[in-house]
Amino acid sequence: RITYTSGGGSEGLAKSWTFKRPNADWNSIYRLMIELQNFYKIYSYPKKDYAVEDVSITIPNGTIAALLGVNGSGKSTIIKAITGFHYPTKGKIFLSDLTGNKISVESDQEKIMEYAGYVPEISILPPDMYVYEFLEYCAKLHSIKDVKIAVDTVVEKCSLSKVLKQKIKTLSKGYKQ
């Protein structure tokens, strides 16, 4: 069940979303996965241009949820905040680790990165590099000792063998992500 409550303000802004699992049988294994408490994001000062205004979301562990809305309603802003790409202007964001302990996005960024990630829609990859060359570069950048094993592992897990010898600019959006 999804409940949407509009609290006024600009039309189209995401506001006061609450996601709940109504099935009481889940209480024994219920653990919080994602929680936003009165989340606000303002991009410009002093005008106070709200990207997101007063959003509260609770998504329990094991729940598949979708964030839907019109263009400019704050979907990407919410996802970026959940993954720590940016912080709330006001409010709190928490994720839980595998044991159910709450982790604050603002105070424990490294821990959040273990559990959440963000893939931007627009590719920031170097277009004239070959896929294999880029994977090698990334492994070296992270000081991985056995670059070949690391690259081969990524190629296998991400099914990249068909595109290894292609330039990044020739890849589909899905492969780039």
C-alpha angles and dihedrals in degrees: 000000000000122000121196121192121183114213098190126258127103117358114252098026116132108247138177100342115180122187115192136176103222097193108107091200089077093064093096093058099027113134127165114249104173130008131176116187117199092327118194128177121189118183102186135044141239091005093061099224101189116213089177127010127196101335120171118183130172116187112179123220112279095023122129108213135177127207108215131180147123123284110291095018094122103260096131092042090055093048092048090051093049090053093045095248086132136357132243120265085217134359135039136277125199136179125186127231123227091278092053097253114146116243121195113227091214098048104037108035095157092054091047089054089061091061108029139038140179128217111194118223093230114068116236093185121124102262098208097051121098117241095245091046091052093049090051090049091052093049091050091046088057092047093243108174100211102042095174094055091046093050093045090051092052091046091053097043093047097038093237101144092105093056104037094107095044127099113249092241089065094056126103119249090256093056091047091054 
